[in-house]
Amino acid sequence: MSADRIEPGTTAPAVDKDNPAGQFDAALASAWQGEWERRVVARDGAKAGGNDALAQHFQAELDVMQAAMPTAAAQQAAPVVAEQPPAAQLPVPQEQPVEVAPQQDAPPLALDIEKKSVLPPQGRPADGSNSITFTNDNPTESMTITFTHNPDSAAIPPITLKPGETLVQAFPEGWSGNFRSAEGDGVNVTLGEVKFDGGGGQTYYDVSYIEGYNVAMTIEPVEGGRQSGTLQDLASSAPQSIIARDADGNAYGLRKTTVANVVDQEVVDYYRGKVGADEGYVIPTDDASTLGSGSGALSVHLT
């Protein structure tokens, strides 16, 4: 994929102070355009640094944003659509994504993009919306979290957490997909998976190592409940044969357990010694690791 063909848009139009609807549309267009331009900068920075995988990741997000943009924002950004690359060039998604239930009259995405939609820290918000409280437990390094939504769910912009910082991200009703830290090569990654408002009024969640490991991650309900994942450093004691490395050859994590439905037994055996079958997905059939909660407020720790 050529990562140079989508250019940032122009500034948002002047707001008609006598037209509240126009004010809303202009503000929404400006917010989306700001997010658009940040991804262009991130993509170009990754490309300049030689990290093609990460550049392709941000290009894929630009493609998703283009499709999901509100009309007002799309008119302002006016992107040029890049040619779609072969599927093999894109980061491989989780082989078994969270099942998406049909949505009915889902409300529009209610996000204050600049302020990260900070919600009350305990329990489900009074308006019934969903949230994940993200905490970066790394004392020295910032961490950027990116979101991959399932087809019937809305795009969520990335968030960046400073060392020790906590941010609360809101999600629309019925949202499903996964999230990851951008650390490493952008391909071998620890995945957090979630399906809000699933069957029986449950929120389903899990940590998956099928796509690899780049940061330690746990997920559990804010109000308390079963925890998925582990915060122990899985890479420090791993054999060199299963280490994942970035474009410069620097070790940062562990390889995938499964590629194109082919299991790497050496990697699986190592993960399984650290993570139980009900504590996180190591192979696609670890269904006992899909946990449920009646709460729409989850807590995620990363380090």
N, C-alpha and C positions, 0 to 999 in steps of 0.2 A: 504493500500500500504506500502511495506517495503521501507523506505527512505534511506537504507544503501547499496543498491546493485549497484549503479552507482558510479564508482570511477573516479577521475580526470585523465586525460591522461598524456602522457609524453610531454617533451618539443618539440617545433616545429623543423623540420629538418633544417640543415645548408642551407643557401641561396647561390645558385650559382650566383656569381656576373656577370657572362657572359650570364646569361639567365634571361632577364627581366620578362618573364612570370613566371619563377620559383620564382623570387623575390616576385611577386604579390601573387602567391599561398601560399608561406610560410608566408607572412605577414598576409594574410587572415586567414590562419590556426591558427596562433599565436593569432590573435584577438579573433577568435571564442573560442579558447581554454581558453583564459583568462576569457571570459564571462562564459564559462562552469564551470570553477573552482570557480568563485565567487558565482554561484548559488549553487554549492555543499556546500560551506562554509555557505551560508545563510540557506540552508535546514537543515544542521546538527546543526547550532546554534539554529534554531527554534525548532528542535526536542529535543535538550538538554534542552531548556527552557520550554519544556512541551507544546508548541503551535503546536499541531499536524495539525491543519487546515492550518497554514502558511507553515509548513513543506511539506504538501501535495501540496500546491500551487507551491512551488519552485520545487518539484519533477515533477509536471505537466509541468512546463516550461522546465525542462531538457528533458522530453520526446519530447516536441515540437521541441527543439533545435536539438535533435538527428535526427529527421525526416527532418529538414530544413538545416542541416549543408552542406556547400560545400564539395565536395569530399575530398579535401586536408585536411580540418579541421576534417572531420569524421575519416580519416585514423589516424590522430594524437590522437584524443580524445579516439577512440576505446572504447566506453562505453559498459557496459553490460546492456542489456535491462531488466528492472524490469518487473515482471509480471503485467499485466494491472489489476487494482482493479475494483471492481464493480462500476458502474457509480455513485451510491449513495454516494461514499466516496469522490468524487471530488467536488470542489466548483461549485454550480449551476450557469450556465451562465444565462444572461438575456434571459427571455422566448421569446422575440421577437427581435432577433439581427438585426442589420442594414442589409438591403437587399444587397446582393453582386451582382453587375452587372458583366457579363462575361468580362474577361480581354483579350486583344490581344497584344501579344509581349510586356508584361510589362518589363521594364528595371530591371536589377539586383538592389538589395538593396544597395543604395549609402550611407553608413554610415561610419564615422570615429568613431569607437566605443569608443575609449579613450577620444576624444575631444567633443563628443556629437553633432557633425555636426552643429556647430553654423552658422546660416544663417543671412542675413540682417533682421533687426527687422520689417521693414515696407513692407506690400504688398506681392505679390507673387514673389519669387526669379526669377532672370532673366532667369534661365535655365528651368523654368516652373515646378519645383518640388514643393512639398507640405511640410508644416511645422506647428508645434504647438509650441508656446512660452509658457512655463510653468513657473509660478511664485509662490514661496512659501511665502505667506504673514504671516506665523507664525513667530513671532520675536524670538522664543527660541528653537523650535524643527525642526530637519531635517525631510524630508519627501521623501520616496521612492515611485516612480510611476512605476507600472507594466502594461504591455500591453497584451491584449488578442486579437489575430487576427482572422478574419473569415477565412474559409477554403482556399479561393483562394488568401489570402494575406500572406506576409512574416512576420516572427517573428521579434519583436523589443525588444532589451534588456532593462531591467529596467534602470531608471535614478534616481539619488538621489540629492535632492536640499537641500542645507544648509538653515538655517533661513534667509529669505529675498532674497534668490538667484533666479535668472532667468536663465533658460537654453532653448535653441531652439533645438527641435528634428525634423529631416527630415523624410519624409515618401515617399515610392515609389508611382508611379502613380496608382490610383485606389485602394489604401489601404483602408480597412474598418475593424472595430473592436471596442474595447472599452479599457478604461484605468481606473485605480483606485489607490488610496493611500493604502499602505500596513498597515496603522494604524488599531488597533483594533484586531478582530479575523480573519480577512481575508475573512469573509463570508458575514457579513452584511455591505455592502459598497456602497458609492456613486459612480455611474458610469458616466463617460464621454463617449459618443458614437459618432463616426464619420464615414462618407463615403466620401472619396475624389473622385473627378472626376465622380460624379453621373450623373443622367439624366439631360439633358439640360445644361451640363457644370457646374452644381452646386456642391458645397461641402455641405453635409448635416451633421448636428450636433445637439446634445441635451445632457442635464444632466438628468439622470434617478435615481429615488429614489425607484424603484420597488425592487431592491436588498438591500435596506436599506440605512443607512446614517452613515458615519464615519468621513467625513470632509466636510466642506463647499466648494462648487465648482461653478464656472461660466465659460461659454464658449461664445466667441463672435469673429467675424472677427477682425483681427488686424487693418484693415482700417476703422473699425466702422460698426455697424449693430446691429441686434437684439441680445439680451443676453438671454442665457438659464441658469437656476439655480439661486441660491442666495448665498450671503456670510454671511447672518445672521446665528447665532448659533441656529440651529433647536433643539438641544438636551437640552439646558439649561432650557427651560420652558415645556418640555414634561412630561407627566405623567409617573410614575415609571413602569406602566404596559406595556409600549412599549419601554422601554430602552433596548439596546443591551449591553451585558457585555462580557468581555474577559474570558479566562480560569481561571483567578484568581478572577473573580467576580467583576472586576472593570468596572464601567460604562464608555462608550466611545462614544456611538451613539444611533441609533434607529434601530428597527427591520425592516425586509422586509415587504412590503405591500402585496406581492403576493408570495405564495409558491405552486408549482405544480398546477398553475392556480386557486388556492383557495385564494380569497381576504380576508385579515384581515381588516374588516371595521373600527375598532378602529384606526388602524395605518393610513389607508387611510384618514379618517376624519381629523386626526391631520395634516398630510402633506398638505392636500387640503386647510386647513386654512392658510398655509404659502406659498404655491406654486400654482399659477394659472394653468389652463389646458393648456395654451400656454407657460408656463414658465419652464416646466420640466415634465418628465413622472412620474406620481404617480400610475397610473394603465396602463395596456398594451394598452388600447384604446385611450390614450391621443395623438392621431396622430397630433393634432395641435401644439404639442411641438417639432416636427421635423422641425428645421429651416434650411434655405438654404442661401448660399452666393456664388457669382461669384468668390470670392477670395479663393486661396488654402492656405492662411496663417491665422491660428486661434490663439487666445490668451486664455489661461486657467489660472485662479487664484484659489488657494487653501489655506485654512487656517483651 
